[in-house]
């Protein structure tokens, strides 16, 4: 697929995906939705990519749905996603609960880190929240946005936000659709780290590189799957499954390498086996 709304760069096993409609503040469109899903599917199947960083071109991360698309919905008297059928299905097939738009992030084997370089509103905030880790520039405006457009909370945000920051804080953001800054988002626990915009992408990539170098591919994959699977079940099942995984993963070459590197006080050399 020819990418018209996204940019891709691969650096040291890290794929940097950039939303690339800077003249429209990277507003989300059906074309962008289609390209994003297709690209994630390609990256998921690429053995040379171990992690994904998502950011925005210019001075915005993603300001939500394109205003022209919003006007089009009014003219058509209802919602038109503007996407082809079928769409790519990255992360599908892991658990039924993950087989939906944006929820498919939970089924991906590779961690996704958001570098929120500018405003994120509506579906742009959804995209950031479905990332596993979020870095952000200071003073950036965020909002759920939906309430001021007579819309419901979008794409599972009513499920996700309470689990990230707690029910009372999520209710505040969801009920009011108020604008809040990334400094408050960090205090709420929605953003992991505030980084000056001039070094945001570099520091995000550096953090991601450190993660994939120090942690084995199998451990990252299984840990991510455990985290999002455990959101749907009881703690006893989580313990039982972790015990099975411990037995299975201790038989892998990377377990031997991890122990050896620890004892020899050196960086591990992961093989992915």
N, C-alpha and C positions, 0 to 999 in steps of 0.2 A: 504493500500500500504506500502511495506517495504521501508523505507527511506535509500538510499545508498549515497546520495550526500548532504543531509541536516541533521541538528540536531535540536531537539525541546526541549525546557525547558519552563515550565510554572511556573511563580513566581508572587504571589500576583495579579492574574488576568491578568498578562502580559505574552504573548507568545513571547519567544526569539527564533527566527529562524536564524540558523547559516548556511551559505553556507559552505559546508564541503568537499572541495577538496584541502586541503592546499598544497599538493605536486605539484598541477597544478595551484597554486595561485587562487584557486576557479574559474577557467575558466568555462564558461557556456557551458552546453551540452544539448542535447535533453532530457536526463534523468533528469537533474536538472530542466529544464523548466517544465517537466511533474510533477515532485515531488512538485515543488514550487506551481503550480496551484492547485494541489490536496490538499496540506497542507493548503493553504489559504482557500479553500472551507470548510475544516474541522474546522478550527479556526473560520470562519465566523458563522458557525452553533453551536458553542460551547458557551452556556450561561455563562460559567465560565471564558471566555476570553473577556476582554474589550479593549485591545489594543495589537498591534503587533510591536515588535522591530526586525529589520533585520540587521544582521552583517555578517562578514566573519571570518572563522577560520584562525589561523596563522597570517601571516603578510600581507594579502591581503583582500580586500573586494571582488572584482571580476574583473579580468583583461580582461574581454570580452569573445568572443567566443574562445573555445579551438582551439589551432593551428592545432591539428590533424583533427578537424572537418573542418577547413578552407581548409586544403589540400584535404580533401575528396570532398568538393564542386568543387575544381578544377578538380579532377579526373573524377567526374560525369558530369562535364560540366554545372553545375547549382546548385541552392540552394536545399538542402535536410534538412528539419528541424529536422529529426531524432526523431520525436515524434509520439505517437500513435494517432489514430483517433477513437472515439472523446477524446478530452482533457477535464479535469474538467473546469467548468466555474464559478469561484468565482466572485461575483460582477455583474454578467450578469443579464439582465432583468430590470435594474433600468432605464436606458435610452439607446436608440440605439447607441448613440455616445460613450458609454463606453464599448460596446460589442466587444472588440478586445484585442489582446495580450497587456499586461501591462496597457492599458487604463482601464481594469477592476478594477484596484486599486481605481478609482474614484467612482465605484459603491459599494465598501465595506462599511459596516456600521461602522467599527471600524478603528480608526486612525492607520496609519503605520508610524513608526519612524525609520529612517536609522541611524545606527552607522557605519560610514565609517572609518574603522580601518586601511585601506591600499589602494593601488592603485585601481582606478575604471576607466575602459576604455570601450568604445563601449557600448555593452549591459549592462555592469556593471554600467556605468554612467546612462544609461536609467533606470535601476532598482532603483538607488538612487534618480533620479529625480522624479519618480512616487510615491515615498514616500511623505507623507504629511509634514514631518519635517525632517531636516538633521543635525545631529551632526557629527563632523569629527575630527580625530587626526591631529596634526600639521605636515606640511611638506609632506603631502600625494600627490602623483601625480594623476591628473585627465586628461582625454582627451576624446573627442568624437570619435577619432580614424578612423572613416569610410573613410575619404578622402584619407588616405595613403594606403587603400586597394581597391581603385576604387569602393567604395560603396556609396549609398546615405545615408543621415542622417537616423539613424535607429529608428524603432518603435515609430514614432511620435515625436521624439526629435525636429524636425523642427517646430512643433506646440507648444511643451511644453516649450522649453528654452526661446523663446521670451516672453512668458507670465510670466516666473519666473524672468528673469533678464533684460528684455527689448530687443528690436530688434537689436540695434547696437552692444550691447555686445554679444548677441547670435550669430549674424552673424560672429563676430570675431572668436568665438570658433568653429562654424560649418564650416566656409569657410576654416580655416587653419588646423583644427584637431591638433592644437598645444597642448603641455603639459602645464598645469597650476597647481599650488599648491593650497591646501585647504585654505591657508591664502588669496590668491586672490579670491577664490570662496566665502569666507565670505564677502569680500569687495564688490563683485558683487551681493550679496544677494542670492547666490545659496546654501550656507551653513548657517544654523542658528547660530551655535556655534562651536568654536574650543575648544577641550578638550584633555588634555594629554592622550596618548594612554593607559597608565597604569590605568586610571580611566574612560576611554571613555564609556565603556559598563555600568559601575555602575552609572555614571551620567546620561546617556541616560535613563536607567531604572528608576532612581530616578525622573527625569523630567516627564516621562510618568506616573509613579505612582501618582505623585502630580496632574497631569492633570485629571486622571480618578477618583481620590478621591474628587477633588474640583468641578468637572463638572459632571452633571447627564448623564447617558447613553443616554437618549433620546436627550438631548441637543447636545452632541457630534455627534450623528448620523445625526441629522437634519442639524446641522451647516456644517458638512462635505458635505452632499448632496447639501446644498445651494451653497456652494463655487464652486463646480465643475459644477453644473447645471448652475449657473449664468455666467460662462465663455462662455456659448452658447446663451445667450439671453439678452434682453434689461433690463435696470434698473427698469422700471415701473413694468414689470412682476415680477421681484425680490421682489419689495416692496409689491405687491399684495399677492404673495405667503407667504411672511413672516408674513403678517397680519393674514392670515388664520392659519398659524402655531401657532402664539401667542395665538389665541383663543382656538385652540385645546389643546395645551400643558399646558395652565393655568388650565385645567380641570384635569390634572394628579396629582397623589399623590406626585410625586417628586417636583412639583411646590410648593405645600403646605409645604413640608419638606424644600425646599430651602429657602423660605421666613422665616419660623420659625427659622431655623438655623442662618440665617442672623440677625434676631432680637435678638436671644439669644446669639449671638457672639460665636458660636460653629461650629465645622465641621459638614457638612451634612451627613446623613446616607441614602444613595440612595437605593431605593428598585427596581428601574428599571420599575416602574409603573407610 
